Amino acid sequence: MRADDKRARDSEVRTEDLEPYIALRYIARLFKVLAILLLIILLGEIAAGLIKDGVASFMTLLIEGMRLFVVACLLWAGGDITILLIDAGHDLRVARILLGRINAAMHEKAEREKK
């Protein structure tokens, strides 16, 4: 282990080894912000419909509200799936790094046994 290595054990993965998925994190945040904006638009549309037409606009508002709500939920789920992809990418990277270290250790052991 090098002197500047901040790992407690040799088997741990350094933070620098995990490539940050900055663009994917921004996309996840964007999806969630858009979902919140759609819910705010939904509330505004309901208020405007009730003020303008009263109870007569109830069915139209219900249908439009359900559409906006479903799209907002899909956007929120898209943000969560993006975060899940980031975590899966980190797990895959850690597995590859540790497998590479195991492979290097096995080769070193084989070289020492030859001598």
Phi, psi and omega in degrees: 000137180284162182291327182273002180282127186261019179278144177284324179233159181292336183278348180286159179257132178292152178297326181293337179288338180270109180290128180288137178262070187296315182296319179294324177295320177296321178295318178298316178295320179299315178301317182290322177294318178297322177297317178295318178298321177296322177293323176294318177298320178300314178298319178296319180294319178296314180298314180296320179294319179291324178292318185284307187248351180072215185290340181297336182268010186301311183295318178297316179295323179296314181294312179296322179296319179295320178298311180296321180296317179295317179296320178297319178295321178295320177295317179298317178296323176299320176296319178293321178294323177297318177296322177297320177296322177298313180296321178295322177296319177296317180297318179296318179296317179298317180298318179295319180296313181293323176296321176297321179292320178297317179298316179296319180295321179295319179294320177297318179296319179295321179294321180292325180289331178292327185280000000 
